[in-house]
Amino acid sequence: MIKHIIGLLIPDKGSVVIDGEDITILDASELDRIREKLGVLFQSGALFDSLTVYGNVAFQLREKTKMAKGEIRDRTMQALEDVGLKGMGNKYPAELSGGMKKRAGLARALIAEPAIVLFDEPTTGLDPIISRSIHRLIRATHEKYQYAAVIISHEVPGIFEISDKVAMLYNGMIEEYGTPEEIVNSSNPVIKQFITGSLEGPIESLA
């Protein structure tokens, strides 16, 4: 889904509409224009190992804008503070814990103040406490930066605490879409089985 939203994959049919534009019919330059509205937090963090945390977060502003060095520094330091990494800019990715890498990745995703942020399994590999802190961080930054968030996650029911709407994908299709309350109370056997983790139901287990 994320690859379709970014335009790395073109759907066999249908459309992908962002701000009223169907990106499936845009040429490369027009697609790049749309991509400037997007930020991405990758599942692994995808930080550059050879750059410090500061360098990773500032990278987009340095490479894609003509912003003055002082402004880049101010925005980068603010982004690091917003994700709880104040004073950590000089560290390298290898020196960070899993949760800190997620925070650095989020700061980088937010640095250009995108309209939409795509989260690919933001809590993968984290313990339950750190996972919840990352969920709260997503909610806090969402309130400050006012971006639209698309979060791909298997973190049930935790993800329901920060989501306005939930869509469940099953066999390549959206099985059901609604508020967290509607999904939790759904009578759909696929939804009920997934939420409860039951081995009995239409979702087959390979175990």
C-alpha positions as YAML, in Angstrom:
chain: A
units: angstrom
residues:
- id: 1
  name: MET
  ca: [0.00, 0.00, 0.00]
- id: 2
  name: ILE
  ca: [2.77, 2.45, 0.92]
- id: 3
  name: LYS
  ca: [4.59, 1.74, -2.33]
- id: 4
  name: HIS
  ca: [1.40, 2.59, -4.23]
- id: 5
  name: ILE
  ca: [0.92, 5.83, -2.27]
- id: 6
  name: ILE
  ca: [4.52, 6.87, -2.95]
- id: 7
  name: GLY
  ca: [4.25, 5.89, -6.60]
- id: 8
  name: LEU
  ca: [6.88, 3.16, -6.57]
- id: 9
  name: LEU
  ca: [4.20, 0.74, -7.79]
- id: 10
  name: ILE
  ca: [1.45, 1.46, -10.31]
- id: 11
  name: PRO
  ca: [-1.84, -0.34, -9.66]
- id: 12
  name: ASP
  ca: [-3.22, -2.72, -12.29]
- id: 13
  name: LYS
  ca: [-6.49, -0.84, -12.03]
- id: 14
  name: GLY
  ca: [-8.02, 1.96, -10.02]
- id: 15
  name: SER
  ca: [-6.37, 5.18, -8.92]
- id: 16
  name: VAL
  ca: [-4.32, 6.71, -6.11]
- id: 17
  name: VAL
  ca: [-5.54, 10.23, -5.38]
- id: 18
  name: ILE
  ca: [-3.53, 12.69, -3.27]
- id: 19
  name: ASP
  ca: [-4.88, 16.21, -2.83]
- id: 20
  name: GLY
  ca: [-7.23, 15.66, -5.73]
- id: 21
  name: GLU
  ca: [-4.55, 14.39, -8.14]
- id: 22
  name: ASP
  ca: [-4.41, 10.85, -9.49]
- id: 23
  name: ILE
  ca: [-0.72, 10.09, -9.18]
- id: 24
  name: THR
  ca: [-0.97, 7.01, -11.43]
- id: 25
  name: ILE
  ca: [-1.15, 9.26, -14.51]
- id: 26
  name: LEU
  ca: [1.58, 11.75, -13.57]
- id: 27
  name: ASP
  ca: [4.98, 11.93, -15.23]
- id: 28
  name: ALA
  ca: [8.20, 11.70, -13.20]
- id: 29
  name: SER
  ca: [8.56, 15.42, -12.46]
- id: 30
  name: GLU
  ca: [4.91, 15.75, -11.44]
- id: 31
  name: LEU
  ca: [5.23, 12.70, -9.21]
- id: 32
  name: ASP
  ca: [8.28, 14.20, -7.52]
- id: 33
  name: ARG
  ca: [6.21, 17.29, -6.80]
- id: 34
  name: ILE
  ca: [3.61, 15.15, -5.03]
- id: 35
  name: ARG
  ca: [6.30, 13.25, -3.13]
- id: 36
  name: GLU
  ca: [7.44, 16.51, -1.57]
- id: 37
  name: LYS
  ca: [4.20, 16.40, 0.42]
- id: 38
  name: LEU
  ca: [5.13, 13.01, 1.90]
- id: 39
  name: GLY
  ca: [7.28, 11.92, 4.80]
- id: 40
  name: VAL
  ca: [8.13, 8.28, 5.52]
- id: 41
  name: LEU
  ca: [9.12, 6.47, 8.71]
- id: 42
  name: PHE
  ca: [10.61, 3.20, 7.51]
- id: 43
  name: GLN
  ca: [10.20, -0.03, 9.45]
- id: 44
  name: SER
  ca: [13.93, -0.33, 10.14]
- id: 45
  name: GLY
  ca: [14.49, 3.40, 10.56]
- id: 46
  name: ALA
  ca: [16.69, 3.35, 7.41]
- id: 47
  name: LEU
  ca: [19.17, 5.80, 8.90]
- id: 48
  name: PHE
  ca: [22.47, 6.49, 7.15]
- id: 49
  name: ASP
  ca: [25.08, 4.69, 9.26]
- id: 50
  name: SER
  ca: [27.85, 7.11, 8.27]
- id: 51
  name: LEU
  ca: [25.91, 10.20, 9.39]
- id: 52
  name: THR
  ca: [25.18, 11.38, 12.89]
- id: 53
  name: VAL
  ca: [21.59, 11.65, 14.09]
- id: 54
  name: TYR
  ca: [21.78, 15.38, 13.33]
- id: 55
  name: GLY
  ca: [23.12, 14.68, 9.85]
- id: 56
  name: ASN
  ca: [20.37, 12.18, 9.16]
- id: 57
  name: VAL
  ca: [17.62, 14.55, 10.21]
- id: 58
  name: ALA
  ca: [19.09, 17.56, 8.40]
- id: 59
  name: PHE
  ca: [19.86, 15.59, 5.23]
- id: 60
  name: GLN
  ca: [16.73, 16.49, 3.27]
- id: 61
  name: LEU
  ca: [16.98, 20.20, 4.01]
- id: 62
  name: ARG
  ca: [20.65, 20.24, 3.03]
- id: 63
  name: GLU
  ca: [20.17, 18.31, -0.20]
- id: 64
  name: LYS
  ca: [16.76, 19.47, -1.44]
- id: 65
  name: THR
  ca: [16.46, 23.10, -0.30]
- id: 66
  name: LYS
  ca: [18.40, 26.35, -0.39]
- id: 67
  name: MET
  ca: [17.70, 27.00, 3.26]
- id: 68
  name: ALA
  ca: [20.36, 28.89, 5.21]
- id: 69
  name: LYS
  ca: [22.60, 26.85, 7.51]
- id: 70
  name: GLY
  ca: [21.28, 28.60, 10.59]
- id: 71
  name: GLU
  ca: [17.68, 27.84, 9.71]
- id: 72
  name: ILE
  ca: [18.54, 24.21, 8.97]
- id: 73
  name: ARG
  ca: [20.21, 23.94, 12.35]
- id: 74
  name: ASP
  ca: [17.27, 25.52, 14.17]
- id: 75
  name: ARG
  ca: [14.71, 23.28, 12.47]
- id: 76
  name: THR
  ca: [16.79, 20.16, 12.98]
- id: 77
  name: MET
  ca: [17.37, 20.85, 16.66]
- id: 78
  name: GLN
  ca: [13.66, 21.53, 17.13]
- id: 79
  name: ALA
  ca: [12.72, 18.30, 15.35]
- id: 80
  name: LEU
  ca: [15.08, 16.33, 17.58]
- id: 81
  name: GLU
  ca: [13.59, 17.94, 20.67]
- id: 82
  name: ASP
  ca: [10.05, 17.19, 19.43]
- id: 83
  name: VAL
  ca: [10.82, 13.45, 19.28]
- id: 84
  name: GLY
  ca: [12.66, 13.31, 22.61]
- id: 85
  name: LEU
  ca: [16.22, 13.28, 21.25]
- id: 86
  name: LYS
  ca: [17.43, 16.63, 22.51]
- id: 87
  name: GLY
  ca: [21.21, 16.49, 22.97]
- id: 88
  name: MET
  ca: [21.55, 13.28, 20.94]
- id: 89
  name: GLY
  ca: [22.43, 14.85, 17.59]
- id: 90
  name: ASN
  ca: [26.12, 13.89, 17.74]
- id: 91
  name: LYS
  ca: [25.46, 10.18, 18.17]
- id: 92
  name: TYR
  ca: [25.61, 7.68, 15.30]
- id: 93
  name: PRO
  ca: [22.84, 5.15, 14.53]
- id: 94
  name: ALA
  ca: [24.95, 2.28, 15.90]
- id: 95
  name: GLU
  ca: [24.90, 3.99, 19.30]
- id: 96
  name: LEU
  ca: [21.10, 4.18, 19.44]
- id: 97
  name: SER
  ca: [18.56, 1.77, 20.86]
- id: 98
  name: GLY
  ca: [15.72, 0.52, 18.68]
- id: 99
  name: GLY
  ca: [13.29, 3.06, 20.09]
- id: 100
  name: MET
  ca: [15.75, 5.92, 19.60]
- id: 101
  name: LYS
  ca: [16.27, 4.92, 15.96]
- id: 102
  name: LYS
  ca: [12.50, 5.13, 15.44]
- id: 103
  name: ARG
  ca: [12.50, 8.58, 17.02]
- id: 104
  name: ALA
  ca: [15.35, 9.74, 14.79]
- id: 105
  name: GLY
  ca: [13.57, 8.35, 11.76]
- id: 106
  name: LEU
  ca: [10.42, 10.23, 12.73]
- id: 107
  name: ALA
  ca: [12.35, 13.48, 13.15]
- id: 108
  name: ARG
  ca: [13.75, 13.01, 9.65]
- id: 109
  name: ALA
  ca: [10.29, 12.28, 8.26]
- id: 110
  name: LEU
  ca: [8.93, 15.49, 9.84]
- id: 111
  name: ILE
  ca: [11.81, 17.86, 9.06]
- id: 112
  name: ALA
  ca: [10.25, 19.22, 5.84]
- id: 113
  name: GLU
  ca: [6.82, 19.49, 7.51]
- id: 114
  name: PRO
  ca: [5.04, 17.11, 5.10]
- id: 115
  name: ALA
  ca: [1.27, 17.06, 4.69]
- id: 116
  name: ILE
  ca: [1.21, 13.25, 4.91]
- id: 117
  name: VAL
  ca: [3.45, 10.90, 6.90]
- id: 118
  name: LEU
  ca: [3.55, 7.20, 6.08]
- id: 119
  name: PHE
  ca: [4.49, 4.83, 8.92]
- id: 120
  name: ASP
  ca: [5.66, 1.33, 8.01]
- id: 121
  name: GLU
  ca: [5.27, -0.84, 11.13]
- id: 122
  name: PRO
  ca: [6.62, 1.89, 13.48]
- id: 123
  name: THR
  ca: [6.81, -0.43, 16.52]
- id: 124
  name: THR
  ca: [8.38, -3.53, 14.95]
- id: 125
  name: GLY
  ca: [11.00, -5.05, 17.23]
- id: 126
  name: LEU
  ca: [10.12, -2.90, 20.24]
- id: 127
  name: ASP
  ca: [8.90, -4.09, 23.62]
- id: 128
  name: PRO
  ca: [5.32, -3.23, 24.70]
- id: 129
  name: ILE
  ca: [6.34, -0.23, 26.81]
- id: 130
  name: ILE
  ca: [8.50, 1.35, 24.11]
- id: 131
  name: SER
  ca: [5.83, 0.56, 21.52]
- id: 132
  name: ARG
  ca: [3.26, 2.49, 23.51]
- id: 133
  name: SER
  ca: [5.65, 5.42, 23.90]
- id: 134
  name: ILE
  ca: [6.14, 5.51, 20.11]
- id: 135
  name: HIS
  ca: [2.36, 5.50, 19.62]
- id: 136
  name: ARG
  ca: [2.05, 8.44, 22.01]
- id: 137
  name: LEU
  ca: [4.88, 10.22, 20.20]
- id: 138
  name: ILE
  ca: [3.06, 9.78, 16.87]
- id: 139
  name: ARG
  ca: [-0.08, 11.27, 18.40]
- id: 140
  name: ALA
  ca: [1.86, 14.19, 19.94]
- id: 141
  name: THR
  ca: [3.71, 15.07, 16.73]
- id: 142
  name: HIS
  ca: [0.48, 14.69, 14.75]
- id: 143
  name: GLU
  ca: [-1.15, 17.30, 16.98]
- id: 144
  name: LYS
  ca: [1.81, 19.68, 16.60]
- id: 145
  name: TYR
  ca: [2.57, 19.28, 12.89]
- id: 146
  name: GLN
  ca: [-1.02, 18.59, 11.77]
- id: 147
  name: TYR
  ca: [-0.06, 15.95, 9.21]
- id: 148
  name: ALA
  ca: [-2.29, 13.17, 7.93]
- id: 149
  name: ALA
  ca: [-0.90, 9.80, 9.04]
- id: 150
  name: VAL
  ca: [-1.15, 6.44, 7.32]
- id: 151
  name: ILE
  ca: [0.11, 3.73, 9.67]
- id: 152
  name: ILE
  ca: [0.71, 0.14, 8.62]
- id: 153
  name: SER
  ca: [0.65, -1.95, 11.79]
- id: 154
  name: HIS
  ca: [-0.10, -5.33, 13.33]
- id: 155
  name: GLU
  ca: [-0.08, -3.76, 16.80]
- id: 156
  name: VAL
  ca: [-3.58, -4.71, 17.92]
- id: 157
  name: PRO
  ca: [-5.25, -3.31, 19.96]
- id: 158
  name: GLY
  ca: [-2.61, -0.65, 20.70]
- id: 159
  name: ILE
  ca: [-2.97, 1.04, 17.33]
- id: 160
  name: PHE
  ca: [-6.65, 1.71, 18.05]
- id: 161
  name: GLU
  ca: [-5.67, 4.19, 20.77]
- id: 162
  name: ILE
  ca: [-4.18, 6.68, 18.29]
- id: 163
  name: SER
  ca: [-6.20, 6.04, 15.14]
- id: 164
  name: ASP
  ca: [-9.22, 7.97, 13.90]
- id: 165
  name: LYS
  ca: [-10.03, 5.37, 11.24]
- id: 166
  name: VAL
  ca: [-8.91, 1.76, 10.78]
- id: 167
  name: ALA
  ca: [-8.84, -0.36, 7.62]
- id: 168
  name: MET
  ca: [-8.02, -4.07, 7.69]
- id: 169
  name: LEU
  ca: [-6.34, -5.57, 4.66]
- id: 170
  name: TYR
  ca: [-7.07, -9.22, 3.92]
- id: 171
  name: ASN
  ca: [-6.12, -11.09, 0.75]
- id: 172
  name: GLY
  ca: [-5.04, -7.86, -0.89]
- id: 173
  name: MET
  ca: [-8.37, -6.10, -0.30]
- id: 174
  name: ILE
  ca: [-9.77, -3.80, 2.37]
- id: 175
  name: GLU
  ca: [-11.96, -6.14, 4.38]
- id: 176
  name: GLU
  ca: [-13.52, -3.45, 6.54]
- id: 177
  name: TYR
  ca: [-13.07, 0.26, 7.27]
- id: 178
  name: GLY
  ca: [-14.37, 2.30, 10.19]
- id: 179
  name: THR
  ca: [-13.63, 3.89, 13.54]
- id: 180
  name: PRO
  ca: [-11.65, 1.86, 16.08]
- id: 181
  name: GLU
  ca: [-14.87, 1.25, 18.02]
- id: 182
  name: GLU
  ca: [-16.64, 0.00, 14.89]
- id: 183
  name: ILE
  ca: [-13.78, -2.37, 14.08]
- id: 184
  name: VAL
  ca: [-13.56, -3.72, 17.64]
- id: 185
  name: ASN
  ca: [-17.30, -4.38, 17.68]
- id: 186
  name: SER
  ca: [-17.46, -5.76, 14.13]
- id: 187
  name: SER
  ca: [-19.41, -8.96, 13.52]
- id: 188
  name: ASN
  ca: [-17.19, -9.79, 10.53]
- id: 189
  name: PRO
  ca: [-15.56, -13.18, 11.34]
- id: 190
  name: VAL
  ca: [-12.28, -12.12, 9.69]
- id: 191
  name: ILE
  ca: [-12.06, -9.01, 11.85]
- id: 192
  name: LYS
  ca: [-13.07, -10.83, 15.02]
- id: 193
  name: GLN
  ca: [-10.51, -13.58, 14.48]
- id: 194
  name: PHE
  ca: [-7.67, -11.15, 13.80]
- id: 195
  name: ILE
  ca: [-8.41, -8.97, 16.82]
- id: 196
  name: THR
  ca: [-8.72, -11.91, 19.22]
- id: 197
  name: GLY
  ca: [-5.83, -13.90, 17.72]
- id: 198
  name: SER
  ca: [-7.97, -17.01, 17.53]
- id: 199
  name: LEU
  ca: [-6.78, -19.99, 15.49]
- id: 200
  name: GLU
  ca: [-10.39, -20.76, 14.60]
- id: 201
  name: GLY
  ca: [-11.93, -18.82, 11.73]
- id: 202
  name: PRO
  ca: [-11.57, -17.92, 8.06]
- id: 203
  name: ILE
  ca: [-7.92, -16.78, 8.40]
- id: 204
  name: GLU
  ca: [-5.78, -19.87, 7.92]
- id: 205
  name: SER
  ca: [-2.74, -20.43, 10.12]
- id: 206
  name: LEU
  ca: [0.37, -22.00, 8.60]
- id: 207
  name: ALA
  ca: [1.70, -23.04, 11.99]
...
